[in-house]
Amino acid sequence: MNEQIGMLVGSHLGGSIKYDDTNNYSPWRKYMRLRVAINTQEPLKTEWTFDREQGAAVKVIFKYEKLGNFCFVCGILGHTESYCSKKHEPDYAETEKKW
């Protein structure tokens, strides 16, 4: 949980903009805040697993703030479930929601 790891994670999401170093108050903190530039035409990523040089793999679960209109069916910003074209496809199943 440091700036170098934060920038690595941010680069996986899109473009790293800022690591929130004001979140470094407690050794027990369970999350890291980042500001990233993302492509709003692609689904948001929910998780990422990466291997460390020494030790077990690390799984990072992403949570987002201040998204605006977000579709829980396809994961893309700009519309809601009611207007999602994927929801109206013949092979769509209600259990496909990942978010």
C-alpha positions as CSV (number, residue, x, y, z in Angstrom):
1,M,0.0,0.0,0.0
2,N,2.2,2.7,-1.3
3,E,2.4,5.2,-4.2
4,Q,4.4,2.9,-6.4
5,I,1.9,0.1,-6.1
6,G,-1.0,2.6,-6.5
7,M,0.4,3.9,-9.8
8,L,0.8,0.3,-11.0
9,V,-2.8,-0.5,-10.2
10,G,-4.0,2.8,-11.7
11,S,-2.1,2.0,-14.9
12,H,-4.0,-1.3,-15.2
13,L,-7.3,0.6,-14.9
14,G,-6.4,3.2,-17.5
15,G,-4.2,6.2,-16.8
16,S,-2.9,6.9,-13.3
17,I,-3.6,10.5,-12.4
18,K,-3.2,10.7,-8.6
19,Y,-2.5,8.5,-5.6
20,D,-4.3,9.7,-2.5
21,D,-1.6,10.0,0.1
22,T,-4.0,11.4,2.7
23,N,-5.3,7.8,3.1
24,N,-2.1,6.7,4.8
25,Y,-3.0,7.3,8.4
26,S,-3.6,3.8,9.7
27,P,-1.5,0.6,9.2
28,W,-4.8,-1.3,9.3
29,R,-6.3,0.4,6.3
30,K,-7.9,-1.9,3.8
31,Y,-8.2,0.2,0.7
32,M,-6.2,2.6,-1.5
33,R,-7.7,5.6,-3.2
34,L,-6.6,6.5,-6.7
35,R,-7.8,8.9,-9.3
36,V,-7.5,7.4,-12.8
37,A,-8.5,8.2,-16.3
38,I,-10.7,5.4,-17.8
39,N,-12.2,4.7,-21.2
40,T,-15.9,5.2,-20.7
41,Q,-16.7,3.1,-23.8
42,E,-15.4,-0.1,-22.2
43,P,-16.8,-2.0,-19.2
44,L,-15.3,-1.1,-15.8
45,K,-13.0,-3.6,-14.4
46,T,-14.1,-5.4,-11.2
47,E,-10.8,-7.0,-10.2
48,W,-7.3,-7.7,-11.1
49,T,-4.9,-10.5,-9.9
50,F,-1.2,-10.0,-10.3
51,D,1.8,-12.1,-9.3
52,R,4.4,-10.8,-6.9
53,E,8.1,-11.5,-7.4
54,Q,8.2,-13.3,-4.0
55,G,5.1,-14.8,-2.5
56,A,1.5,-15.5,-3.5
57,A,-0.5,-13.7,-6.1
58,V,-2.5,-10.6,-5.0
59,K,-6.1,-10.0,-5.9
60,V,-7.2,-6.4,-6.1
61,I,-11.0,-5.7,-6.0
62,F,-12.0,-2.3,-7.5
63,K,-14.7,0.0,-6.2
64,Y,-15.7,3.2,-7.9
65,E,-16.9,6.6,-6.7
66,K,-19.0,9.3,-8.4
67,L,-19.8,7.4,-11.5
68,G,-23.0,9.0,-12.7
69,N,-25.2,6.9,-15.0
70,F,-23.9,3.3,-14.8
71,C,-25.3,0.2,-16.3
72,F,-25.1,-2.9,-14.0
73,V,-25.7,-5.2,-17.0
74,C,-22.8,-4.3,-19.3
75,G,-20.6,-2.2,-16.9
76,I,-20.4,0.8,-19.2
77,L,-21.0,4.4,-18.1
78,G,-23.5,6.7,-19.8
79,H,-26.7,4.7,-19.6
80,T,-28.7,2.6,-17.1
81,E,-30.0,-1.0,-17.2
82,S,-33.3,0.2,-18.7
83,Y,-31.5,1.4,-21.8
84,C,-28.9,-1.3,-22.2
85,S,-28.9,-3.0,-25.5
86,K,-27.3,-6.1,-24.1
87,K,-30.3,-6.7,-21.8
88,H,-32.5,-7.1,-24.8
89,E,-30.4,-9.7,-26.6
90,P,-31.9,-13.2,-26.9
91,D,-29.1,-14.9,-25.0
92,Y,-29.1,-12.5,-22.1
93,A,-29.6,-14.1,-18.6
94,E,-30.4,-12.0,-15.6
95,T,-27.6,-13.6,-13.7
96,E,-24.9,-12.0,-15.9
97,K,-24.6,-8.9,-13.7
98,K,-21.1,-8.6,-12.4
99,W,-21.4,-5.3,-10.6
